[in-house]
Amino acid sequence: MAIRKRFILACAVSLLPQLATAQTAASPAGAEAVSGNEAGEIIVTARRREETLQDVPISVSALSGKALTQGGVTDALSFQSRVPSLSLTNQGTTRSELGFSIRGQRTQESQLLTDPPVGTYFAEVVQARSIGFANTLYDLQSVQVLKGVQGTLFGRNMTGGAVLVEPARPTDQFAAELRGQIGNFDLRDVYAMVNVPVTDGIALRFAGKMRERDGFTRDVSSGRDYDDQNYDSFRVSLALNPTETIESTTIFDWVRTREHGTALVGTAADPAAPAIAGYGALRGFGIPVSDVLGQFAQQAARPHYRFDTAAGEDGSLDAYGVKPFEHLKNYGITNRSSIELGDVTIKNIAGYRRVKFNQIMDLDGVPAFLINSNRFRDIKQYSEELQAQGKAFDGRLTYVVGAYYFLEKGTDGSTSSQFPELAIAGQGLPLTTPAATFLNAYIGQGKAKTGAVYAAGTFNVTDRFKLSAGIRYTEDKRRATVTSFYPNLGLCLFRLANGTVPSLANCPQTNSKKWDDVTWDLTLQYEPSDALTTYVSTRRGFRAGGFSLRAASAAELAPFNPETVQEYEIGLKNRSDLGGATLSANLAIFYQDYKNVQKQASSIDAAGNVNTIITNTARQKHYGGELEVTLTSGPIDLTAFYSYVKVDISQGRQAGEFELVGAPHHQLGANLSYRLPLADSVGAASLNANVAYRSRQHLDKNDVLATEPGYALVNLRANLDDIAGTGLGAALFMNNVFDKYYRIGVIGIYNEAGYISSVYGEPRTYGLELSYRF
């Protein structure tokens, strides 16, 4: 690992002096290419073409790469402090995978064959599995967050929204940058970028990042840290522009993590739950099993970021015999090529990605061995999209038509040891019996195919009135093969429809299904002046059905069906010149009719195994709004936002179910940047402050103890760039200034297994950043 890190860094640093003679008087390449035009207006690509934020009739929040760097935004969790209606929580048992929620629609289950309602895109190619996505947010051109149904123009149908990450592209000017950070928890972070114009029409860009930081959660028994960071990432981009009408950019990106993993801290146990009560009953008979309730009580009395787990400390109850870990490798290649043929541009977008993940995890966070698991994935995806964009009717019609193909396939499985003391005692065996004896396995193999054709356009009826419409036909095919069994007992777990259990040889079970649908959108846009845009729109979204790869019965292997959303939105965008200052305000009010909602459900079977599946359980109404205001006045840049979302389950609400999960009703925040009035000979100095408040939110759909009270986070940063004209820079930063202790996720099985464990957000972090820019 150390050799690879030194090699990546050496490649970047060694190029700097050799290429310094190629330096031209230019700012860092690509920093603002999509974030602004000559008039200072923000440019977005929400409709697959470049438009000003003021003109696009969609609720969009856009952040430039430069703004992200100056604000110290280095991970996806920081986005929600700057974007209304966006909420992120950890996904299951790992911080490496995030659940994105927009307008109350949230990813609950991330397994293969379950599509997220909010899509994450890198260089216009969807990342179907967001694991590792947060580790690639460097050297960016922009990040755009599209809110609401995106059912026409994007590769996978997204009923909630989309997060578009655009990496900086190679340019025809030399540029280079080296940036390093040190901080508490022994933070060491190095980033390097080199942009090289090889020759006319050919440019190469290299960017890489290495980050190590000790974990902030400590195991009091072993002293081992968790919630650490240890990853390497790089990307290489090649731009070919042989003529003025042909361009092609190829990007290879790679990230690898080697970490101790996420700390799941035992939060509460229910003494009346069958599993937890079973331990008390056995102890009452003099059988020396774990004192589970006592251990949860001890955990509740511990200081913040301290927990106690016996995982990896040997003993017969440890089914895996190794300390928890989390290993990830995520790499991909994308190509975007276009050719202009008169008034028509033909564009092709192709992508490949592979994700490999392996994790051993303690899911209870107390010394008792309640549930330990090993989750593993090996998933590949391929995508191909062909577009034609152009104008017609003397430029009054702007259109795009296209065809899309997507294939995702691989293995997504897990093994787990669940309540081994109960399993051993239940069989009348001595407690020294290895827990691995009763290890269960759920091995899922899946294949998902999507094909679609679409068309969309905007027609200028008059100079002030525009009509936009789009339509898409999508066909989805899903195939799943699941094998649920006891590997060390040689027994199948799967229950057939007649209640029988097949032999181990006949244990694999397969199911498949195909769905298709038509989605569309219609928007009426009126611009009373160049500074004011109003619109009203309706959009229909569709999210494919699928299968649960953790199915252990014929009923659980039945497909869950597609969900649909009919959304209505009214919006207003205003940009005002206040005599030396510019004020922009974007307001959107939405209503969604959400049918056949896909939801995660947990249960415990007769053998004591906890299973989670996806079902269609409800019809819901989502409504709310977003307001985003930006003021630019001399040295001051101020952005503030507020959003509100409400969910009403009109049909199929489960007993005790919370209606809005993984997101708060209220979000508000502000980001203030102030440029100090220093002489150019000194440098460019700025102060940045960010504050964000989130009201109470439910992190699980029916566990009361998974409700997190409202909290506010404050981040501060001071920058001094281009010191004395040398290209050197320095910054001081502090995040979570008031050291707020808050949860970002839970394992919510209190009602099923009798306990709950929680993942907590980062404590106060601070450090120093030094940079050098050519």
WOKA-V872379 format. One record per backbone hydrogen bond with DSSP energy under -1.0 kcal/mol. NH is the residue of the N-H (numbers start at 1). CO is the residue of the C=O. Records with the same first field share a line. If there is no record, write none. Layout:
NH = CO / CO
This chain:
5 = 1
6 = 2
7 = 3
8 = 4
9 = 5
10 = 6
11 = 7
12 = 8
13 = 9
14 = 10
16 = 13
19 = 15
22 = 19
23 = 20
26 = 24
31 = 28
36 = 32
37 = 41
40 = 37
44 = 51
48 = 45
51 = 44
53 = 42
56 = 52
58 = 56
61 = 145
63 = 143
65 = 141
68 = 64
69 = 65
70 = 66
71 = 67
72 = 69
73 = 68
78 = 75
79 = 76
81 = 78
82 = 79
87 = 101
89 = 99
90 = 744
91 = 97
94 = 91
99 = 89
101 = 87
102 = 105
105 = 102
107 = 100
114 = 111
119 = 161
121 = 163
122 = 125
123 = 165
125 = 122
127 = 120
132 = 96
133 = 130
135 = 132
136 = 133
138 = 136
141 = 166
142 = 166
143 = 63
144 = 164
145 = 61
146 = 162
147 = 59
148 = 160
150 = 158
158 = 150
160 = 117
161 = 117
162 = 146
163 = 119
164 = 144
165 = 121
166 = 142
168 = 139
175 = 195
177 = 193
178 = 772
179 = 191
180 = 770
181 = 189
182 = 768
183 = 187
184 = 766
187 = 183
188 = 212
189 = 181
190 = 210
191 = 179
192 = 208
193 = 177
194 = 206
195 = 175
196 = 204
198 = 196
199 = 202
202 = 199
203 = 239
204 = 196
205 = 237
206 = 194
207 = 235
208 = 192
209 = 233
210 = 190
211 = 231
212 = 188
213 = 229
214 = 185
217 = 226
218 = 305
219 = 224
220 = 307
223 = 219
226 = 217
227 = 261
229 = 213
231 = 211
232 = 256
233 = 209
234 = 254
235 = 207
236 = 252
237 = 205
238 = 250
239 = 203
240 = 248
241 = 201
247 = 338
248 = 240
249 = 336
250 = 238
251 = 334
252 = 236
253 = 332
254 = 234
255 = 330
256 = 232
257 = 328
258 = 230
259 = 326
265 = 758
267 = 756
268 = 756
270 = 754
273 = 270
277 = 273
278 = 274
279 = 275
280 = 276
281 = 277
282 = 278
283 = 279
284 = 280
285 = 281
286 = 283
287 = 282
289 = 287
292 = 290
295 = 291
296 = 292
297 = 293
298 = 294
299 = 295
300 = 296
302 = 299
307 = 218
308 = 365
313 = 310
318 = 315
325 = 360
326 = 259
327 = 358
328 = 257
329 = 356
330 = 255
331 = 354
332 = 253
333 = 352
334 = 251
335 = 350
336 = 249
337 = 348
338 = 247
339 = 346
340 = 245
341 = 344
344 = 341
345 = 389
346 = 339
347 = 387
348 = 337
349 = 385
350 = 335
351 = 383
352 = 333
353 = 381
354 = 331
355 = 379
356 = 329
357 = 377
358 = 327
359 = 375
360 = 325
361 = 373
363 = 371
370 = 368
372 = 417
373 = 361
374 = 415
375 = 359
376 = 413
377 = 357
378 = 411
379 = 355
380 = 409
381 = 353
382 = 407
383 = 351
384 = 405
385 = 349
386 = 403
387 = 347
388 = 401
389 = 345
390 = 399
392 = 397
396 = 393
397 = 392
398 = 458
399 = 390
400 = 456
401 = 388
402 = 454
403 = 386
404 = 452
405 = 384
406 = 450
407 = 382
408 = 448
409 = 380
410 = 446
411 = 378
412 = 444
413 = 376
414 = 442
415 = 374
416 = 440
417 = 372
419 = 370
423 = 419
424 = 420
425 = 421
426 = 422
428 = 425
429 = 424
433 = 430
435 = 316
437 = 434
438 = 435
439 = 436
440 = 416
441 = 485
442 = 414
443 = 483
445 = 481
446 = 410
447 = 479
448 = 408
449 = 477
450 = 406
451 = 475
452 = 404
453 = 473
454 = 402
455 = 471
456 = 400
457 = 469
458 = 398
459 = 467
460 = 396
461 = 459 / 465
462 = 465
466 = 525
467 = 459
468 = 523
469 = 457
470 = 521
471 = 455
472 = 519
473 = 453
474 = 517
475 = 451
476 = 515
477 = 449
478 = 513
479 = 447
480 = 511
481 = 445
482 = 509
483 = 443
485 = 441
486 = 491
490 = 486
491 = 486
493 = 484
494 = 484
495 = 552
496 = 500
499 = 496
507 = 504
509 = 482
511 = 480
513 = 478
515 = 476
517 = 474
519 = 472
521 = 470
522 = 538
523 = 468
524 = 536
525 = 466
526 = 534
527 = 464
532 = 529
533 = 573
534 = 526
535 = 571
536 = 524
537 = 569
538 = 522
539 = 567
540 = 520
541 = 565
543 = 563
546 = 560
551 = 548
554 = 495
557 = 553
560 = 546
563 = 543
564 = 595
565 = 541
566 = 593
567 = 539
568 = 591
569 = 537
570 = 589
571 = 535
572 = 587
573 = 533
574 = 585
575 = 531
576 = 583
578 = 581
582 = 632
583 = 576
584 = 630
585 = 574
586 = 628
587 = 572
588 = 626
589 = 570
590 = 624
591 = 568
592 = 622
593 = 566
594 = 620
595 = 564
597 = 618
599 = 615
601 = 613
603 = 611
605 = 609
608 = 605
611 = 603
613 = 601
615 = 599
617 = 597
619 = 651
620 = 594
621 = 648
622 = 592
623 = 646
624 = 590
625 = 644
626 = 588
627 = 642
628 = 586
629 = 640
630 = 584
631 = 638
632 = 582
633 = 636
636 = 633
637 = 673
638 = 631
639 = 671
640 = 629
641 = 669
642 = 627
643 = 667
644 = 625
645 = 665
646 = 623
648 = 621
650 = 619
651 = 619
657 = 654
658 = 701
662 = 698
667 = 643
668 = 693
669 = 641
670 = 691
671 = 639
672 = 689
673 = 637
674 = 687
675 = 635
676 = 685
678 = 676
682 = 679
683 = 679
684 = 721
686 = 719
687 = 674
688 = 717
689 = 672
690 = 715
691 = 670
692 = 713
693 = 668
694 = 711
695 = 666
697 = 708
699 = 706
706 = 703
707 = 704
708 = 697
711 = 694
713 = 692
715 = 690
716 = 734
717 = 688
718 = 732
719 = 686
720 = 730
721 = 684
723 = 728
724 = 682
725 = 722
726 = 723
729 = 771
730 = 720
731 = 769
732 = 718
733 = 767
734 = 716
735 = 765
737 = 714
739 = 736
744 = 759
745 = 759
747 = 757
749 = 747
753 = 749
754 = 749
756 = 268
757 = 747
758 = 265
759 = 745
761 = 742
765 = 735
767 = 733
768 = 182
769 = 731
770 = 180
771 = 729
772 = 178
773 = 727
774 = 176
